[in-house]
Amino acid sequence: MMTRFAAPIAEQIWDMKYRMKDAEGQPVDGSVEDSWRRVARDLARVEKDPAQWEDRFYTALEDFKFLPAGRILAGAGTGRAVTLFNCFVMGTIPDSMSGIFDMLKEAALTMQQGGGIGYDFSTIRPRGAAVKGVAADASGPLSFMDVWDAMCRTIMSAGSRRGAMMATMRCDHPDVEQFIEAKQDSARLRMFNLSVLVTDAFMEAVKADTSWDLKFDGKVYRTVQARDLWNRIMQATYDYAEPGVIFIDRINNNNNLHYAETIAATNPCGEQPLPPYGACLLGSVNLARLVTDPFTDRAQLDPDALDDLVRTAIRMMDNVVDASRFPLEQQLAEAQAKRRIGLGVTGLADALLMLGLRYGAEDAVAQTRVWMKAIARSAYLASVDLAKEKGAFPLFDADEYLKSGFLSKMDDDVRAAIAEHGIRNALLTSIAPTGTISLYAGNVSSGIEPVFAYAYTRKVLQKDGSRTEEEVVDYAVQMWRDLKGDAPLPDYFVNAQTLEPKDHVAMQAAAQEWVDSSISKTINCPEDISFEDFKDVYLAAWDLGCKGCTTYRPNDVTGSVLSVSEKTEATPEADQGADVVYLTEPLDRPGALEGTTYKLKWPGSEHAIYITVNDIVQGGHRRPFEVFINSKNMEHYAWTVALTRMISAVFRRGGDVSFVVEELKAVFDPRGGAWMQGRYVPSILAAIGGVIERHMVSIGFLEGEGMGLKSDPEAEKMAVGERPKGPACPSCGQYGMRMIEGCMTCPSCGHSKCG
């Protein structure tokens, strides 16, 4: 019997992302069962008895119980030269020009295969430091981060799957203040997530309000007040959602491999702190599928089913280490020496709902701790069993291994088993972003996040060009509807819109206690949270034992993550949660519009180009509404008509359309550009972009002076009487991108730079 997908969006994601297709795009996997069989067969081929394990692996995958990360689902068994690993931290960057660019090459090769990468830029000397032998001053780590950023954009433009990077910098690096403020320039470092590596000593200095030295290579460059530096981090995060904070000493002190490695960076979403050339693969146990008798007094998560599923998942993931390819030989050697894996969960919030528990409440926090401990125990015992059968990881040292802070919490029988038999995998658990695979699994709640919205409306593009509306319902909410009909949702059905930040922190801390790596999670904060209360979120994360903290506060700079309709008695579905509302219908055109016509004379062209930009007034503000481009030069007729129609179509959709300027200005002509008004313009399209930018500035839609001067394409210059519905998805184009598990994720197609 073929599996019936829980929702059309689940089937579409499988077809787009995980279904094997041939070179012509024709399906090879006829059904999702074929995809499961392909993955199970490929991961079983390294076993002595492949047939036996293939069936067990298939059973784990069946019904979306175990969800390997997308890289495994899409690549295993295809015969393609791809890596099945999700996360990489690259080698330590040498403080030399040749070494830096060697590292850049390695990053490009890794990203070309689709790997997200992390780098610690603390090893590069600060700006202004002397460079011996060349009588020059160093440009500093941020200048080289700009080079990495450009490389990532180039790789993406060549068709790479995605381009996610994490940059870290120590809290005592002399350039840390510039690092903190780097992304306040809306055009800079867009391919990076940024996090400050915060040490225990720094946190003690913050609490004691003492001084803090900024130093490099033993030299103190400047001394600041620790609390002032902490407040700068907090203010940047409050206003711009970055940088994040990583408690790096806590990570190293609790690392099972404390004796064999030092960690200074993480993968892009932060759930995998990794050493130089470290690599990790990911997978998730779907807790929502393991609850029996949901929404009754007998509801429970089946402990035997959980134990069996975790043990099978650990074996499957261990086999990935041997089945996968790697972009670099150093990554292969690192993976095989430590056999690090990252088994996590998804559907936690839905599972809690099925048991009648409110996310963030004390009983839910306690239940989360129980489940995560059970998973850790099963995972470690399964890895011990693998060590008996296949051998421990090569760098295993029983005495040193059992000294780690994480292992000290384990039950005595687990520690005894490790001491006697060794363990196959140095680290075993991690909670990664699961935005896409949770949609694929029927829209279960993502990772350990709360339910974001119980239902939302999604616009679906049909083959005939029309759009239809489709309701996407949370898995637990749909189950409630199936069991209870129109009965109102109980009070314990809370979502990310109504939770207090302290509830998020409590849940993250409870899960972190039994996760040996780290957790990707976003703590959503209300827009009106005070700065002091916001800072308290980070201090609570520190005090409760978290390894890092990422928040998101919608504001005038970052924009609103998601707009949900308010519940009203007149709304039939009001008791079933809030809907996402997308800005998809074009604005109405008035009979007459005011505008301006600009004359553009491109050097070498006999005829000028005339660009007319008409505006509409909404909410007392002017915004561009349509564009007309005309010229006597018929050579340009077709593309100017196309450009006119496309830009006007974008403008009429409303929202922040200033990205059009940036896209046009980025176009270069391989035949060469021209010098205009004392500056080089790379193409005639870039010149048109400059004209439109100048117009936007003149009507107050953009700040700046126009004609090539930097504008702020992400500043909210809305004039439509309401907040945006969240950024547009770069994959499907629909509005409503929302911050989940540290990543902007599209609820319509599941696109995420981290998953």
VOGU-3710 file (C-alpha; in Angstrom, 3 decimals, decimal comma):
1> mmtrfaapia> 0,000/0,000/0,000  1,427/3,357/-1,039  1,924/6,035/1,586  -0,566/8,855/1,505  1,127/12,163/2,196  -0,468/14,136/5,014  -0,669/17,274/2,862  0,045/18,316/-0,732  3,000/20,390/0,466  4,653/17,236/1,851
11> eqiwdmkyrm> 4,425/15,478/-1,500  5,696/18,558/-3,325  8,739/18,806/-1,061  9,515/15,127/-1,580  9,212/15,576/-5,349  11,335/18,739/-5,435  14,053/17,863/-2,934  14,293/14,162/-2,147  12,882/12,204/-5,070  15,583/10,711/-7,288
21> kdaegqpvdg> 15,326/11,858/-10,901  17,440/11,162/-13,965  19,510/13,691/-15,896  16,429/14,757/-17,867  14,442/15,378/-14,714  12,272/12,301/-15,048  11,431/10,480/-11,781  13,395/7,372/-10,899  11,669/6,964/-7,527  8,062/6,124/-8,370
31> svedswrrva> 6,877/6,680/-4,796  8,199/7,771/-1,417  8,516/4,061/-0,603  11,025/3,834/-3,454  12,981/6,698/-1,877  12,993/4,945/1,499  14,098/1,700/-0,142  16,894/3,468/-2,027  18,258/5,029/1,167  17,865/1,835/3,220
41> rdlarvekdp> 19,641/-0,247/0,591  22,536/2,175/0,256  23,142/2,474/4,000  22,909/-1,310/4,438  25,487/-2,129/1,759  28,381/-1,663/4,213  26,942/-4,365/6,509  27,999/-8,034/6,490  24,341/-8,978/5,991  22,909/-6,151/3,861
51> aqwedrfyta> 19,509/-7,759/3,284  18,723/-8,066/6,999  19,643/-4,467/7,750  18,013/-3,056/4,644  14,609/-4,203/5,900  15,241/-2,837/9,389  16,389/0,477/8,002  13,352/0,654/5,743  11,059/0,049/8,722  12,677/2,945/10,577
61> ledfkflpag> 12,164/5,265/7,601  8,625/4,082/6,976  5,814/6,392/8,017  8,352/9,192/8,534  9,486/7,850/11,930  13,205/8,411/11,371  14,087/11,402/9,224  17,654/11,456/7,932  18,753/14,948/6,987  17,923/16,116/3,488
71> rilagagtgr> 21,442/15,478/2,197  21,053/11,765/2,995  17,489/11,495/1,665  18,446/13,171/-1,599  21,881/11,650/-2,163  22,070/8,126/-0,719  21,837/5,428/-3,355  21,861/7,791/-6,320  25,383/6,915/-7,434  26,252/10,584/-7,573
81> avtlfncfvm> 29,501/12,015/-6,256  27,945/13,943/-3,405  28,573/14,257/0,297  25,901/12,992/2,678  27,272/15,206/5,467  25,514/18,457/6,305  28,014/20,384/8,373  31,648/21,307/8,082  34,023/23,514/10,014  37,038/24,282/7,886
91> gtipdsmsgi> 40,698/24,256/8,855  42,284/26,838/11,124  42,996/29,985/9,104  46,732/30,800/9,155  47,726/34,396/9,791  49,396/34,719/6,395  48,227/35,791/2,954  49,038/32,486/1,267  47,449/30,484/4,071  44,294/32,585/4,036
101> fdmlkeaalt> 43,747/32,026/0,330  44,491/28,303/0,630  41,622/28,197/3,123  39,422/30,147/0,704  40,018/27,507/-1,960  39,093/24,706/0,454  35,911/26,553/1,385  34,945/26,909/-2,280  35,483/23,196/-2,954  33,364/22,254/0,063
111> mqqgggigyd> 30,552/24,649/-0,807  30,574/23,424/-4,399  29,335/20,075/-3,061  26,635/21,796/-1,023  28,219/21,754/2,422  27,497/24,508/4,932  30,736/25,677/6,521  31,962/27,421/9,637  35,139/29,416/10,243  36,810/31,062/13,194
121> fstirprgaa> 38,321/34,355/12,034  39,938/35,046/15,411  43,263/33,684/14,134  43,787/36,617/11,726  45,682/39,596/13,147  43,622/42,727/13,805  43,280/45,698/11,532  46,261/48,019/11,771  48,669/45,408/13,143  52,084/45,406/11,540
131> vkgvaadasg> 52,797/42,987/8,690  56,476/42,133/8,913  58,552/42,260/5,774  56,203/44,357/3,643  56,087/47,617/5,607  52,297/47,577/5,709  49,451/47,357/8,173  47,073/44,405/8,288  43,596/44,890/6,870  42,052/42,708/9,587
141> plsfmdvwda> 39,768/39,649/9,592  36,638/41,481/8,419  38,256/42,389/5,106  38,898/38,706/4,463  35,363/37,836/5,524  34,246/40,091/2,661  36,311/37,910/0,310  34,665/34,759/1,674  31,277/36,395/1,245  31,982/37,186/-2,409
151> mcrtimsags> 33,195/33,627/-2,980  29,999/32,222/-1,528  27,826/34,419/-3,758  29,865/33,308/-6,767  29,460/29,620/-5,921  25,721/30,098/-5,504  25,406/31,937/-8,817  27,040/28,930/-10,473  24,142/26,749/-9,357  25,268/25,474/-5,977
161> rrgammatmr> 22,508/24,124/-3,751  23,016/26,836/-1,163  25,648/28,994/0,405  25,476/28,988/4,182  28,441/30,076/6,287  29,096/30,769/9,964  31,802/33,177/11,090  32,917/33,304/14,704  35,241/35,655/16,573  36,490/35,509/20,135
171> cdhpdveqfi> 35,227/38,084/22,604  38,812/39,190/23,307  39,890/39,791/19,686  40,814/43,459/19,069  38,413/43,661/16,097  35,444/42,149/17,918  33,605/45,481/18,082  33,747/45,825/14,287  32,653/42,188/14,001  29,630/42,900/16,202
181> eakqdsarlr> 28,568/45,807/13,993  29,466/44,308/10,609  25,971/43,292/9,508  24,440/46,619/10,420  25,511/47,455/6,874  22,657/45,784/5,014  24,814/44,988/1,975  27,678/43,359/3,864  28,331/39,713/4,771  24,883/38,540/3,655
191> mfnlsvlvtd> 26,123/34,957/3,194  27,298/34,702/6,810  25,702/34,037/10,143  27,826/35,692/12,845  28,431/34,581/16,427  30,721/35,849/19,156  32,701/33,204/21,048  32,028/34,100/24,684  34,311/32,662/27,350  33,583/31,862/30,980
201> afmeavkadt> 36,064/34,559/32,037  34,197/37,144/29,980  30,840/36,246/31,529  32,377/36,525/34,993  33,783/39,944/34,059  30,360/41,024/32,759  28,667/40,053/35,994  31,389/41,718/38,071  31,503/44,803/35,782  35,293/44,658/35,492
211> swdlkfdgkv> 37,679/45,576/32,677  38,370/43,337/29,689  41,509/43,189/27,531  41,273/42,944/23,754  44,424/41,148/22,658  46,106/39,159/19,901  49,199/37,007/20,009  49,903/38,076/23,591  49,689/41,810/22,902  46,955/43,891/24,529
221> yrtvqardlw> 45,603/46,352/21,959  42,876/47,963/24,037  41,043/47,592/27,339  37,281/48,028/27,630  34,639/47,421/30,257  33,298/43,880/29,870  29,741/44,967/30,545  29,984/47,697/27,883  31,154/45,145/25,320  28,372/42,764/26,346
231> nrimqatydy> 25,839/45,570/25,950  27,154/46,244/22,440  26,583/42,608/21,529  23,114/42,737/23,029  22,184/46,016/21,312  23,272/44,718/17,902  21,283/41,532/18,426  18,279/43,483/19,698  18,287/45,726/16,640  19,636/43,439/13,894
241> aepgvifidr> 19,169/39,826/15,141  22,939/39,265/14,958  25,457/38,328/16,158  24,537/35,219/18,089  26,375/34,118/21,211  28,292/30,852/21,634  29,516/29,886/25,113  32,724/28,372/23,812  34,363/27,291/27,092  31,217/25,411/28,061
251> innnnnlhya> 31,353/23,597/24,720  34,997/22,580/25,130  34,716/21,654/28,803  31,787/19,323/28,135  33,157/17,864/24,919  33,646/14,084/24,990  36,748/14,667/22,849  38,221/17,359/25,111  41,508/15,442/25,063  41,786/15,277/21,274
261> etiaatnpcg> 40,483/18,582/19,868  39,742/22,233/20,562  36,580/23,739/19,124  36,398/27,358/17,956  33,584/27,343/15,402  30,257/25,769/14,530  28,306/24,902/11,418  26,040/27,683/10,027  23,100/27,023/12,323  25,101/26,370/15,456
271> eqplppygac> 23,974/22,862/16,400  27,354/21,326/15,567  30,423/22,768/17,315  33,242/21,164/15,331  37,061/21,102/15,313  39,141/22,031/12,256  37,959/19,928/9,289  35,201/18,518/11,477  32,180/17,098/9,701  28,875/15,874/11,008
281> llgsvnlarl> 25,807/14,237/9,574  22,341/14,746/10,963  19,072/12,906/11,470  15,956/13,247/13,593  13,594/10,963/15,459  10,014/12,068/14,810  8,518/12,084/18,315  5,064/12,987/17,006  4,819/9,564/15,320  5,581/7,662/18,531
291> vtdpftdraq> 2,723/8,904/20,730  -0,018/6,378/21,445  -3,603/7,299/22,385  -3,076/11,031/21,709  -5,321/13,566/23,432  -6,541/11,014/25,999  -5,655/10,229/29,603  -3,703/7,215/28,303  -1,501/9,231/25,963  2,202/8,404/26,157
301> ldpdalddlv> 5,283/8,263/23,993  5,994/4,550/23,551  9,370/4,022/25,330  10,098/0,676/23,662  9,388/2,075/20,199  11,636/5,049/20,966  14,489/2,820/22,128  14,242/0,577/19,071  14,050/3,501/16,662  17,032/5,306/18,199
311> rtairmmdnv> 19,187/2,170/18,079  18,370/1,585/14,416  18,945/5,252/13,570  22,376/5,213/15,231  23,423/2,248/13,117  22,152/3,883/9,940  23,996/7,103/10,680  27,204/5,302/11,572  27,021/3,614/8,182  26,757/7,002/6,488
321> vdasrfpleq> 30,327/7,727/7,620  31,472/4,853/5,403  28,968/5,396/2,573  29,540/9,117/2,062  32,051/10,999/-0,033  33,824/14,118/1,208  34,947/17,300/-0,544  38,398/17,152/1,114  40,690/14,350/2,292  41,116/16,107/5,651
331> qlaeaqakrr> 37,343/15,927/6,212  37,315/12,197/5,444  40,178/11,568/7,881  38,498/13,619/10,624  35,138/11,860/10,173  36,642/8,385/10,250  38,884/9,116/13,247  35,934/10,208/15,437  32,795/8,936/13,660  30,815/11,898/14,991
341> iglgvtglad> 27,060/11,835/14,321  24,184/14,095/15,322  20,894/12,360/16,089  18,188/14,773/17,157  14,430/15,082/17,323  11,586/16,772/15,570  7,912/16,974/16,459  8,637/17,634/20,151  6,011/20,368/20,547  3,382/18,243/18,785
351> allmlglryg> 4,186/15,267/21,014  3,777/17,444/24,112  0,414/18,695/22,819  -0,767/15,128/22,316  0,004/14,486/25,987  -1,861/17,621/27,047  1,290/19,509/28,041  1,864/23,208/27,455  5,196/24,004/25,811  7,439/25,764/28,322
361> aedavaqtrv> 5,422/24,779/31,411  7,210/22,918/34,212  5,649/19,553/33,378  6,522/19,955/29,691  10,101/20,905/30,575  10,349/17,847/32,833  8,902/15,579/30,138  11,348/16,956/27,582  14,221/16,176/29,920  12,943/12,595/30,361
371> wmkaiarsay> 12,629/12,002/26,625  16,018/13,493/25,806  17,728/11,421/28,487  16,067/8,277/27,125  17,305/9,114/23,631  20,841/9,786/24,887  20,890/6,538/26,853  19,662/4,447/23,910  22,077/6,187/21,534  25,122/5,583/23,721
381> lasvdlakek> 24,236/1,940/24,407  23,632/1,378/20,695  27,062/2,852/19,908  28,642/0,593/22,545  27,014/-2,390/20,830  28,455/-1,208/17,510  31,880/-0,930/19,126  31,625/-4,572/20,266  30,808/-5,585/16,694  32,861/-3,191/14,562
391> gafplfdade> 35,351/-1,530/16,904  35,519/1,779/18,776  36,352/5,033/17,013  40,145/5,196/16,456  40,853/8,029/18,904  38,937/6,432/21,780  40,719/6,665/25,153  38,493/5,279/27,903  40,074/7,154/30,802  40,034/10,536/29,065
401> ylksgflskm> 36,718/10,009/27,325  34,843/9,323/30,556  36,195/12,539/32,131  34,002/14,740/29,937  31,358/16,845/31,628  28,614/15,262/29,558  29,577/11,669/30,371  29,696/12,476/34,083  25,873/12,731/34,030  25,359/9,333/32,399
411> dddvraaiae> 24,030/6,357/34,388  26,680/4,100/35,896  25,761/1,128/33,697  26,294/3,190/30,534  29,670/4,445/31,763  30,682/0,917/32,706  29,721/-0,402/29,273  31,788/2,325/27,592  34,779/1,584/29,816  34,606/-2,143/29,048
421> hgirnallts> 33,790/-2,172/25,336  34,536/1,298/24,013  32,128/3,273/21,855  31,757/3,528/18,095  30,894/7,235/17,828  32,631/9,983/19,799  29,541/12,199/19,893  26,023/11,113/19,084  23,343/13,738/19,620  22,501/17,146/18,217
431> iaptgtisly> 19,281/19,015/17,462  19,425/20,484/13,987  17,059/22,644/11,960  14,341/20,432/10,520  12,212/23,004/8,729  12,057/21,175/5,400  11,961/17,600/6,608  9,281/18,445/9,184  7,066/19,716/6,347  7,893/16,576/4,364
441> agnvssgiep> 6,818/14,501/7,373  3,365/16,079/7,459  4,120/19,508/8,968  5,140/18,255/12,375  6,551/20,911/14,694  10,166/21,630/13,841  13,001/20,347/16,040  12,363/21,407/19,633  10,646/24,603/18,535  7,075/25,375/19,552
451> vfayaytrkv> 4,377/25,230/16,911  4,812/28,444/14,963  1,296/28,733/13,549  -1,446/26,130/13,805  -2,542/26,730/10,239  -1,692/29,062/7,423  -2,740/29,624/3,861  -0,278/28,906/1,095  -0,553/30,040/-2,504  0,215/27,196/-4,912
461> lqkdgsrtee> 1,209/27,862/-8,526  -0,635/25,510/-10,852  0,590/24,224/-14,227  -1,798/26,547/-16,087  -0,301/29,584/-14,354  -3,174/30,115/-11,932  -2,791/30,117/-8,177  -4,883/28,195/-5,711  -4,989/28,470/-1,944  -4,069/25,537/0,246
471> evvdyavqmw> -4,340/25,337/4,015  -1,262/23,919/5,717  -2,165/22,596/9,158  0,145/21,606/11,990  0,293/17,826/12,464  -1,070/17,832/16,031  -3,808/20,301/15,160  -4,905/18,134/12,234  -4,946/15,116/14,539  -7,096/17,072/17,018
481> rdlkgdaplp> -9,513/17,952/14,213  -9,681/14,321/13,091  -10,378/13,097/16,627  -12,429/15,951/18,105  -14,061/17,581/15,118  -14,943/21,223/15,739  -14,140/21,151/19,454  -12,114/24,249/20,479  -8,409/23,806/21,015  -7,549/23,494/24,741
491> dyfvnaqtle> -5,607/26,197/26,560  -2,365/24,222/26,417  -2,264/24,777/22,636  0,203/27,668/22,658  2,382/28,785/19,794  5,422/30,924/19,116  3,260/34,042/18,906  2,105/33,781/22,520  5,034/32,200/24,367  7,282/34,204/26,642
501> pkdhvamqaa> 11,050/34,053/25,981  11,627/32,337/29,335  9,570/29,373/28,102  11,874/29,013/25,102  14,988/29,178/27,269  13,654/26,596/29,722  12,939/24,146/26,913  16,320/24,686/25,262  18,120/24,170/28,564  16,164/20,984/29,330
511> aqewvdssis> 17,060/19,516/25,951  20,693/20,670/26,120  21,243/18,752/29,368  21,085/15,497/27,382  22,507/16,599/24,029  26,264/16,109/23,742  26,726/18,561/20,852  24,454/21,577/20,644  21,027/22,815/19,568  19,765/25,014/16,781
521> ktincpedis> 16,892/27,017/18,191  15,435/30,494/17,851  14,038/32,263/20,908  11,292/34,457/19,512  10,921/37,728/21,419  8,034/40,183/21,156  8,750/43,406/19,318  7,995/45,503/22,385  10,293/43,601/24,767  12,457/46,073/26,675
531> fedfkdvyla> 16,204/46,038/26,134  16,819/45,040/29,760  14,402/42,115/29,509  16,007/41,126/26,220  19,443/40,987/27,846  17,988/38,831/30,606  17,142/36,176/27,999  20,846/35,713/27,268  21,809/35,722/30,925  19,135/33,093/31,589
541> awdlgckgct> 20,522/30,948/28,761  23,951/31,203/30,363  22,712/30,483/33,881  20,630/27,461/32,785  23,503/25,732/30,982  22,802/26,448/27,300  25,764/26,336/24,904  24,588/29,300/22,893  21,684/31,632/22,319  19,933/32,922/19,210
551> tyrpndvtgs> 16,990/35,297/19,374  14,732/37,007/16,871  12,860/40,198/17,598  10,765/41,670/14,756  11,467/45,362/14,428  11,869/48,193/11,963  15,161/46,801/10,662  14,676/43,042/10,544  11,000/43,156/9,590  8,151/41,092/10,911
561> vlsvsektea> 8,776/37,380/10,618  5,216/36,331/10,090  1,842/37,990/10,102  -1,027/36,047/11,584  -4,637/36,979/11,537  -6,249/37,774/14,854  -8,935/35,506/16,243  -12,412/36,915/16,074  -15,780/35,496/16,827  -16,792/36,125/13,241
571> tpeadqgadv> -14,013/33,910/11,884  -15,165/30,302/11,470  -11,648/28,950/11,959  -10,786/31,270/14,833  -10,580/28,428/17,327  -8,123/26,565/15,143  -5,279/29,030/15,239  -3,946/31,848/13,135  -3,389/32,004/9,407  -0,461/33,470/7,583
581> vyltepldrp> -1,568/36,246/5,255  0,581/36,802/2,176  0,849/40,029/0,187  0,320/38,487/-3,224  -2,369/40,528/-4,993  -1,219/43,525/-7,072  -2,071/46,993/-5,818  -4,898/48,700/-7,718  -3,825/51,333/-10,235  -5,467/54,741/-9,881
591> galegttykl> -6,615/56,500/-13,040  -3,806/59,067/-12,843  -0,326/58,894/-11,310  2,414/61,394/-10,690  5,890/60,537/-11,883  9,238/61,717/-13,172  11,028/61,056/-16,457  14,817/60,776/-16,495  17,119/60,997/-19,506  19,984/58,507/-19,560
601> kwpgsehaiy> 22,720/58,909/-22,183  24,839/55,785/-22,371  28,333/56,485/-23,770  28,731/55,157/-27,278  24,993/55,014/-27,974  23,468/57,412/-30,507  20,080/57,621/-28,776  19,240/58,381/-25,160  17,103/56,167/-22,967  14,138/57,757/-21,186
611> itvndivqgg> 13,067/56,207/-17,890  9,725/57,180/-16,382  8,915/56,156/-12,806  5,351/56,701/-11,637  4,450/56,712/-7,944  1,449/55,865/-5,828  0,636/57,522/-2,507  -0,397/55,220/0,352  -0,538/56,014/4,018  0,748/59,493/3,288
621> hrrpfevfin> 3,953/58,178/1,679  5,050/57,860/-1,929  6,279/54,579/-3,320  7,279/53,560/-6,865  4,425/51,874/-8,719  5,485/51,371/-12,323  8,346/51,991/-14,742  8,466/52,785/-18,477  11,686/52,611/-20,477  11,798/54,068/-24,005
631> sknmehyawt> 14,432/54,760/-26,632  14,648/55,365/-30,378  17,320/52,688/-30,486  15,305/49,644/-31,624  18,225/47,355/-30,749  17,066/47,542/-27,131  13,306/47,352/-27,793  12,621/43,748/-26,711  14,566/43,786/-23,487  13,383/47,261/-22,479
641> valtrmisav> 9,750/46,165/-22,883  10,462/43,009/-20,868  12,266/45,022/-18,207  9,406/47,518/-18,030  6,842/44,784/-17,484  8,874/42,829/-14,962  9,874/45,789/-12,792  6,355/47,196/-12,854  4,927/43,812/-11,873  7,267/43,705/-8,873
651> frrggdvsfv> 6,480/47,291/-7,863  2,729/46,672/-8,007  2,997/43,826/-5,497  3,952/46,300/-2,785  6,346/45,599/0,059  10,017/46,538/0,088  10,927/46,589/-3,606  14,290/48,316/-3,232  16,027/45,005/-3,943  15,263/45,686/-7,626
661> veelkavfdp> 17,831/48,480/-7,512  20,506/46,233/-6,015  19,843/43,486/-8,564  20,110/45,893/-11,517  23,224/47,575/-10,156  24,923/44,189/-9,796  24,626/43,378/-13,540  27,891/43,717/-15,465  28,431/43,691/-19,210  31,265/41,393/-20,369
671> rggawmqgry> 31,964/43,936/-23,150  32,716/46,540/-20,503  30,861/49,321/-18,735  31,322/53,064/-18,876  32,412/56,021/-16,752  29,478/58,246/-15,855  29,594/61,282/-13,598  32,996/60,313/-12,271  32,166/56,711/-11,397  32,368/53,393/-13,224
681> vpsilaaigg> 28,998/51,829/-14,096  29,343/48,154/-15,112  26,429/48,009/-17,582  23,523/49,903/-19,058  21,208/47,915/-16,757  23,254/49,057/-13,772  22,834/52,624/-14,999  19,050/52,143/-15,145  19,206/50,751/-11,600  21,042/53,880/-10,535
691> vierhmvsig> 18,323/56,080/-12,029  15,575/54,151/-10,231  17,576/54,357/-7,012  17,923/58,136/-7,387  14,161/58,373/-7,857  13,488/56,255/-4,756  15,747/58,539/-2,752  14,057/61,669/-4,084  10,586/60,515/-2,983  11,809/59,364/0,442
701> flegegmglk> 11,431/55,647/-0,263  15,168/55,125/0,268  17,738/56,965/2,308  20,921/58,113/0,571  21,873/60,184/-2,418  21,295/57,735/-5,245  23,253/57,105/-8,470  25,591/54,498/-7,137  25,740/55,486/-3,491  24,850/52,707/-1,125
711> sdpeaekmav> 21,220/52,322/-0,177  19,701/50,078/2,417  17,600/47,473/0,562  16,447/45,844/3,778  15,336/48,950/5,630  11,593/48,982/6,003  10,253/51,852/3,890  6,739/50,479/3,807  3,909/52,753/2,833  1,052/50,322/2,509
721> gerpkgpacp> -0,441/50,779/5,949  0,687/47,466/7,428  3,837/45,577/8,286  5,381/43,236/5,720  4,412/39,598/5,897  7,996/38,500/6,294  10,739/38,471/3,654  10,140/36,912/0,252  11,478/33,395/-0,250  14,403/33,277/-2,704
731> scgqygmrmi> 13,218/29,862/-3,888  9,457/30,204/-4,452  9,024/33,977/-4,145  6,205/33,897/-1,606  6,271/36,162/1,433  6,364/34,857/4,982  9,945/33,685/5,582  10,227/33,093/9,329  13,092/32,547/11,734  13,123/28,967/13,019
741> egcmtcpscg> 16,091/27,203/14,641  18,382/30,043/13,709  17,449/29,974/10,012  15,074/31,939/7,845  12,663/29,267/6,606  9,895/29,423/4,028  6,577/27,935/5,185  5,423/27,564/1,593  8,176/25,461/0,020  10,392/24,622/2,986
751> hskcg> 13,401/26,483/1,596  16,058/27,198/4,196  19,730/27,966/3,878  20,326/25,576/6,782  18,198/22,547/5,903
//
